[in-house]
Amino acid sequence: MKNISKVAVLGGGGRTGKFLVNQLLEKGFAVKLLLRNPENFEIQNSKIEIIKGDALIFENIQLLLKDSQAVVSTIGQRKDEPLVASEVTKNILKAMKEYEIDRYVLLAGLNIDTPSDKKSPKTIMATDWMKTNFPIIQQDRQKAYTFLEESNVSWTQVRVPFIEFDDKNFEIAVSLTDCLGDKITALAIAKFIVKEMIDSKYTRESPFISGL
C-alpha cells in the first residue's frame, strides 16, 4: 500500500475522527474530508481538502473518493437520524469500484459478529446488550459487515470497546477472536488505523483492539 498519497476520510469531524486526521497528516498523507458542517472543523492544514456533504448521498461519496487511493471511516450512528452503517458502506464500496480503489479501513464496535469470533462471556454480554437495547442499529451494522464480506476490496474492520477521548499513548492488544480489554484511547485507534491502512496485516478481517 505504499502508493497511497491521498486518503478519503469519513467521520473526520467526530471525536475519534479528529485524532485520525491528525495522525494521517503527521504521516504525510493528503486528506480529503466529507463534512456536513465544515465551518465547525478546526484543524487547519494545507494538505486538507474538504467536501461539504452527507455520506448518505452517493454523489457526495463519489466526490470524496475521486483521486484518493484509500478510504478510512470512523463515522457513527447519528442520534435520531436515519441509519448510516449499511447505506454508507454500500455507497463507499460502489464508489471504490468505480475509481478502482482497493483499501478501506473502518471503525466498528465490538458488538459486530464474525465467523471467526470466540467471544468471552464479557464480550458476549456487551454484544447482547447492544442487540437488546438497539436492535435496529445493531442489525444495520451487521448488514454493513455482510456488504464488506460480499465485496472484493481489501477492507479491515477495526472493532473497539469503550473509547476514551484523549491522547494517552499505551500498548494495545490485538485479537481476531475476542476483545481482550475494556477500553482504548482515540489516539491508539487512530494510530492503529493508519498503520493498518499502510501495512494491511489484517486484510478482510475484523481485529479487536484494546488497551493493555
KAURDA-V380922 format. One line per field, one symbol per residue. psi: psi as a letter, one per 20 degrees, with the letter a starting at -180 (. if undefined). Layout:
BEGIN
psi: ???
END
This chain:
BEGIN
psi: kijphppppqjiirghhhhgghggghjjqqpppophmhiipippqijpppppapiiohhhhghgipjqiqpqpkprpppkrqphgggggggghghgggjlphpppqprriipprhiqmprhghgghghgghghmhggghghhhghggghirjrnqpoopqbpppmrkporqqppqihqoirirqqhghggggggghhghlhlpkrmqpqrq.
END
